[in-house]
Amino acid sequence: MSDFVRVCALGELDDDTPKRVEVDGVAVSVVRTEGEVFAINDICSHANVSLSEGEVENCHIECWLHGSSFDLRTGKPDGLPATRPVPVYPVKIEGDGPDAAVLVSVTQES
């Protein structure tokens, strides 16, 4: 049994624009940037706000409330006020083109 869940089609993701999805009750921000797709927990570790409402730049997502930025590859913050990382999750792409399925697993962290 696979623990990966289809969250959207690749064509539904605009570059550098987070998309909030729910996977097994977990809020996840899915981001296509720099030719890759990343999945990061959607809740900022500093304040209980949605990261998917923030900006994406240089493989980082910024919390819109206080400006903490998290690396999409590791979940680690790169400056204050956040000091704790945010979980990141593995992503699989199945198929080709804009109809390819984007799958995320929240049962394991990357």
C-alpha positions in Angstrom: 0.0 0.0 0.0 1.4 3.4 -1.0 1.4 6.3 1.4 1.5 8.8 -1.4 -1.6 10.8 -2.1 -2.5 12.6 -5.3 -2.9 16.3 -4.5 -3.2 17.9 -8.0 -2.1 17.8 -11.6 1.3 19.3 -12.4 -0.4 21.8 -14.7 -2.4 23.2 -11.7 0.8 24.5 -10.2 2.0 27.9 -11.3 5.7 28.6 -10.9 6.6 30.2 -7.5 2.9 30.2 -6.4 2.2 28.0 -3.4 -1.0 25.8 -3.5 -2.5 24.7 -0.2 -3.8 21.2 -0.1 -4.8 18.7 2.6 -3.2 15.3 2.8 -4.6 12.9 5.5 -5.7 15.9 7.6 -2.4 17.7 7.3 -2.2 21.2 5.7 0.5 21.2 3.1 1.8 23.9 0.8 2.9 22.5 -2.6 5.3 24.7 -4.7 6.7 24.4 -8.1 9.9 26.4 -8.4 13.3 26.1 -10.1 12.1 23.1 -12.1 11.1 21.0 -9.1 8.0 20.4 -6.9 8.3 20.7 -3.1 5.8 20.0 -0.3 6.2 21.7 3.1 3.9 21.9 6.1 1.6 24.8 5.5 1.8 26.2 9.1 4.6 28.6 10.1 6.6 27.3 13.1 6.7 30.8 14.6 3.1 31.8 14.2 0.0 29.8 13.4 -0.5 31.2 9.9 -0.6 29.6 6.4 2.7 29.6 4.5 0.9 29.1 1.2 -0.2 32.8 1.5 3.5 33.9 1.4 6.0 34.6 -1.4 8.4 32.1 -3.0 11.9 33.1 -4.1 15.2 31.3 -4.4 13.7 28.0 -3.2 12.4 29.6 0.0 8.8 30.4 1.1 8.3 33.4 3.3 5.7 33.7 6.0 3.6 36.8 5.2 3.0 37.7 8.8 6.5 38.2 10.3 8.8 37.6 7.3 10.4 34.3 8.4 11.6 32.4 5.4 11.9 28.6 5.2 14.0 26.5 2.8 11.6 24.4 0.7 14.2 21.6 0.6 14.9 21.3 4.3 12.2 23.3 6.1 14.9 25.2 8.0 14.3 28.9 8.7 16.9 31.2 7.4 16.3 34.0 9.9 14.3 35.3 12.8 11.7 35.3 14.2 11.3 31.6 13.4 13.9 29.3 15.0 12.2 25.9 14.5 12.1 24.1 11.1 8.8 23.2 9.3 8.4 19.6 8.2 9.0 18.9 4.5 7.5 15.9 2.7 8.5 13.7 -0.2 6.9 14.4 -3.6 6.5 12.1 -6.6 5.4 13.0 -10.1 3.7 10.3 -12.1 3.1 10.7 -15.8 4.2 13.5 -18.2 3.1 16.9 -19.2 0.5 19.1 -17.4 -1.7 16.1 -16.6 1.1 14.4 -14.6 -0.1 13.6 -11.1 1.6 15.3 -8.1 1.7 12.9 -5.1 2.8 13.8 -1.6 3.4 11.6 1.5 2.9 13.0 5.0 3.7 9.8 6.7 7.4 10.4 6.2 9.5 13.5 6.2 12.1 14.2 3.5 
